[in-house]
């Protein structure tokens, strides 16, 4: 009964997270395609130059406190209010710091316009800080339905605003204002429906207690964010600005699928697994099911995106964007390792070993430096191949640490992954040659998608996939 309750709770959380993420990514995709056909490659390259600074600032802003508050079994009002005020002050200081260094960023990339863009783009930081605790509480209480409503509505409003600005000739400012509008609407919606409001309480002791867990996550997240975004800096510095535009667009499109998959699973399972963190055998069973489900979904989706990349991009985007196709395909391959690494990190966080995640990030630094040294000043696509290889190596090291801290052995994880890797490989081998016989992009894409889905499900059914069986039962509301 206890196990069934956990399953129902997890499934409900996963479904709302998937709906939330999928809805956001669909809206983002539609708006992104329309805007990309209006704006230029150079506009995306300019915003891409600031991506690493925005990402790092967002990590510093949260400081790992959200994960610490969720992992802590009984968080108090003192904890929530203290973190709220701390985050607000940090966000204001970060904004002022980034504005002050923006002229140096502009000179580094030889793009004077970056100074003005930075003043707008970084404005989302202090606004986002106002909603961190509301988001944390809803996540901790597994109230993903409320989060989904706020996220989807705010995404819809910001998307409509982006389309209006793009059609009105705002150019690159469309990309600058979009995240600000998104953060304002999301924060307002969360405050309207929230039952929690900050109290006039601030405890240095509460911050210290939470930071003992959060500090390792903060440093680890900073390293990981730099790892994911350092290529934007290097490509923007070494290559023509259009190359960064292609990389930024390819990465943006790939990230829609990646963040939808691992974000949904990660957000849904972390608070639930944290609630049973003292039941080791039960946790390992839950971990194995999570990895199997992740592999069951991730491998065919990412492989499918690689296969249909050419017809989709040629059909949806103007010819100026077509050189982004190989960037997108390579980043999708690397995205598989990113998803699995993120899910494994979730397991390590649940065990309370945030220091283990930090150790993993040290390996990531070494591997990234070595790969960059080997691919430095080579053709830009060779550099992106290096990025994919680095993500693969990081994932294999991550498996070793997951085994050490959680008891989920490397061999067990391989056995859980390989069946779905083979199924996705068979599906890819079957639908890839279709492009030699069909020349019209919309027909080719349709055939490959439908054939791929049917073939993958058929192969999973024939091979007796437990995940497929459980998924069908859950959809039919059977026990």
N, C-alpha and C positions, 0 to 999 in steps of 0.2 A: 504493500500500500504506500509505504514511504517512498519507494523507488518510482512508483507510478506517479505520485504527486510531484516528484522532482522532474520527471519526464514531461508531464503536462505543463508545469511552470516554465520549463526550458523551451518547449515547443511554442507556447504562447509568446514568450519573449522573442524567440527567433522570428516568428511570423510577423510581429509588429516591427521588429528591426528591419527585416527584409522589405516589408511594405514601405517603411520610412526611407531606407537607403535606395530602394529601387525607384520610388516616386521621385526622390531628389535627383537621382542620376538621369532619369528620363527627362525631367524638366530641364536639367542642366544641359543634357545632350541636345534637345530640341533648340533651346535658346542659343547654345554655343554654336551649333551649325549655322543658324541664321546670322548670328553676329559675325562669325568667321568669314562668311561670304560677303559681308559689308566692309569689314575692317581689313587692314593689310597685315602681312606677315611681320613687318617691322613693329606694328603696334603690340603684337603678342610678345615679341622679343623684348621690348622695353619693360613690360610688366614681369616677364620671366627673369629679368636681371635683379628684380627686387624680391623674388620668390623666397630665396634662402633667408633673407632678413625677416620677412613676415613669418616664416615657419619657425625660425629660432625664437623670435619674440613671443609667439604663441605658446611655445613650450615653457619658456621662462615664466610667462604669465601664470600658467597653471601650477608650475613648480612641483608637479606630482601629487599635489594635495587631493585632487579628485580621487585618484586611485587609493590614496591612503585613507580617505574618509569612507570609501566603499569597502575596503578590506577590513577596517576596524569594525568589530562586531556591534558595538554600541557607541555611535557618535552622538555627542551632546550638542545642545544649543550653543554652548561656549565654543565648541570646535567649529561649527558652521559659521557663526558670526565672526570669529577671529580670522578665519580663512577668507571670508568675504572682504573684510576691510584690508587685509594684507594684500590680496590680489588687486584691489582697486588702486591702492597706492603704487604698487609695482607697475601696473599698467600705465599709469600717468607718467611715471619716471621713465619707463621704456619708450613711450611715445616721444617725450622730450629728448631723450638720448638719440633716438633714430633720426629725428628731425635735425638735430645738431650735426650728425655725421653724414647726412644725405649729400651735401656738396662734395665730400670725399668719394662717396659712391659714384656720383656723376662723373667725377674726373677719372676714376678707375676704369669705367666703361666708355669714357669719352662720349657721354650722352647727357648734355646739360639739362634736358627736360626731366630727368629722373628726380631732380630736387623738388620740383613742383608736384610730380606724381606721388612722391613719397609722403608729402604732407597730407594727401588725401587717403592713400591706401593704408597707411599706418594708423589712421584714425579709428579703424575697426577694433584696434587692440583695447583701448579703455572701454569701449562700448561692450565688447564681448565679455570683459571681466565682470560686468554687472549680472550676467546670466550663468556663470560657472556653478554657483552653489545650487541654483534651481535645477540645473541639469543633473548635477551630482545626486541630489536628493531623489529626483524622479528615477534615476538609474538604480540607485541603491534600493529603492522600494519596488523595482521592476515594473514601473508604470510607463512602459514604452509607448502606449497608446497616446498619452498626453504629449510626449516628446515628438511623436510622429506628426501629430496635428500641427504643432508649432513649427516644426522644420519644413513641412510641405507647404504650408500657407506662406511662410516667409520666403521660401524659395520661389513660389509662384509670383509674389509681389515684386521681388527683386528682379525676376526674369522679365516681367512685363516692363519694368522701369528700364532695364538694359536694352530691350528691343526699341523702346521709344527713343532712348538716347542715341542708339546706333543709327536709326533711320533719320534722326534729326541732325546728323553730322557731327556728333561729339567725338568721333574718332577714338583714340586711345583712352580718353577720359571715361568712356563707357566701361572699360575694364577696371578703371581705378575706382569708380563710384559703386560698382556692383556689389563688392564685398561689404562696403559701408552700409548700403541700403539693406542688405541681407542681415547684418548684425543688429541694426536698429529694429527692424521688424521682428526678428526672432526674440530679441531681448524683451520687447514690449509684450509679445504674446505669452512668453513664459511668466512674466511678472503678473499679467492679468489673470492667468489661470492658476498661479501658485498660491499655496496656503502659507508659505514660509516667507518671511521678510526679515532683513537683518536687524539685530538688536544692538543697542549701544554697549556692546561687550567686546573687549579685546584682551586676549590672554597670551602673553609671550610664551607661557608654559605650554599652552595648547599647540602653538605653532612649533615649538621645539619637539614635542612628543610626536606630532604628525610628520615633521621633517626628518625624523630619524628613519622612517620608512621611505618617505618621499624623495630624500636627497639622492639616493642611488638611482631612482627612476628618472629624476630630473637630469642628472648627468648623462645617463644612458639615452634618454630621449633626445638630448641636445646632440650627442654624437650621431645617433641614428638619423636625425633630421639633416644634419650636415652631410652625412653619407648619401642621403636621398637627393639632396639639392646641390651638392658641390659641382655636379656636372653642368648645371645652369651657369654657374660662375665661370668655369673653365671654358666652356663652349662660347659664352658671351665675350670672353676676353681674347681667345685665340683665333676664332673663326669669324667669317662674315656674319653680320647680324641676322641674316635670313636663316642661317643654320640653327641659331638659337630659337628662332621662330618655329622652325620645323620640329625641333626637339621639344619645345614647350607645348605645341599642339599635340604631338604624338603622346607625350607624357600625360597631358590633360585628358585625352580620350581614353588612354589605357587606365588611368587612375580612377575613372568612373567605375569600371568593372572591378578593379582591385579593392577600392575602398568600400564598395557595396558588399563584396563578399566577406572580407575579413572584418570590416566594421560591424556588420550585422551579427556575425558569430561572436566576435570579441565582446561587444557591448552586452549581448544577451547572456553569455555564459559566465562572465567575470563575477557579477554580483551573486549569481546562483551558486557557482562553485565556491565562492568565498564563504557562503553560509554552511557548507559541508566540509570545510578545510581540514577538520580533525578526523575525518573518516577516510583513511588512506585507500583502502581497497575500492570503496565506492567511487572515490575521486578518479582512480586509474580507469575504472570502467567508463566513467563519464568522459575522461580525456580521450580514450580510444574511440568512442562513438563520435566525439566531436571531430577528431582527425579524419575518420572515415567519411563523415558527412562533408567535411571541408574538401577532401580529395574528390569525392563523388561529384561535387558541384564545380570546383575550381578547374580541374584538368580539362573537362570538355568545354567549359565556357572560354577559357583562355586560348585553348587550341582552336576553337571555332572562330574566335576573334582574329587570330593570326591568318586563318584560311580566307575569311571573307573581307580582310582589310582592304585589298585593292578595289573590288567592286563597290564597297561601301563608301570609301573616301572619294573615288572617282565620280560616284553618283551624287554624293551629297555636297562636296566642296568644290569650289572653283579650281581650275587647273593650277593656279599659283600654289595650292597646298599639296599637290600630289607628291612632291618629294618627301613629304612627311610619312609616307606609307611604311618604308623600312624602319624608321624610328619607332613607329607604333608597334610593328610586329616584334621587334627586338625587346621593347619594353614590356610587351605582354608576356613574352617568355620569362623575363626576369620577374614579372609580377607574381607568377606561381610561387617562387621562393619567398617573395615578400609576404604573401598571405600566410604561408605555412610558418614562417619565422614569427610573425605577429601572434599567431594562435599559440605557438609554443611558449612565447614570452608571457602570454596570459596564464599558462599553467604555472610558470615559475613565480609570477606575481602572487598567485593564489597561495603558494606554499610559503609566502612571506619572505622569500629570498630575493629581494630587490637588488642585493649586492651581486647576485649571480648574473642578472641582466647587465649590470655595469661591467662585469668582467667580459661578457660577450662583446660589448661595445669596444673594448680595448682591442680585441682581435679584429673587429671591423675596421678600426683605424689602420692597423698594420696592413691588412689585406687591401684596403682602398688605396693606401699610399703605394704599395707595390704594383697594383694594377695600373694606377695612373702613371707611374714611372715607366712602365712597359708600353703604354699606349700614348704617351704624351707626344703631341705634334704629329701623330699619325692621322690618316683620314678620319673624319668625325664619326663615321659609322663603326670603325674599328674601336674607337674609344667607347662607344655605346655597347659593343660586344663585350668589352672589358668589364663594363658595369654589370652585365648579366652574369658573367663568370664570377665576379665578386659576390653577388647576391647568392649564387649557388653555394659557394664555399662557406659563406656566413651561415647559411641554413644548416649545412652538415655539422658545423661546429655547434650550432644551436641545439641540434638533436642530442649531442653528447651531454651538454649541460642540463637539458631537460631531463634526461635519464638520471643524472646525478642528483638533482634536487627533488624530483617528483616520483621516481621509481618507474617511470614510463620508459622502458628500455629502447635503445636504438633499433634492435632487431624487431621488436614489437611494432614500432612506428613504421619501419620499412614494410613489414607484412601488411599493415593497415593501408599503406599508400599504393603499393605496387599494382594490385588488381585494377584500380581505377586509372592508373597511369597507362597500363596496357590497353584498357578499354578505350581511353581517349586517343591513344596512338593508332589503334585499329580504325576508329572513326575517322581520324584525320587522313590516314592512308586511303580510305575509301572515297572521301568527298573531294580531296585535293585535285585528282585528275579531271574532275568535271570541268574545270576551267579550260581544258584543251578542246572541249566540244561545244561549249556555250559562250558566245561572245557578248551578248547583251547583259550588262551589269545587273539589272534588276532581276532578270530571270536566273542568272547565275547565283546571285545572293540568295534568292528564295529557295532554289533547289538545294543549295548547300546547307542552308539552315534547317529546312524540313527534313532532308535526308539524314543530316547529322544527328538531330534530336531523336528521330525514330530508330536509327541504327544503334545509337548509344544505349537507349532504353532497352531495345531488343537484346543487345549483347549483355547488358546488366542482368536482365531477366533470365536469359539462358544460362549464365554463369552462377545464378543463385545469389545475387547481391542482397545481403541483409538490409542494407541501407535503403535500397529501392523498395523492398518489401515493407519496411517500417514506414517509409514515406507514403506509400499507397494506403496503408492502414490508417495513418493519421489523417490523410486527406479524406478518407471515407468515414472518419470518426469511429474506427474500430479499435478494440483493445488488443 
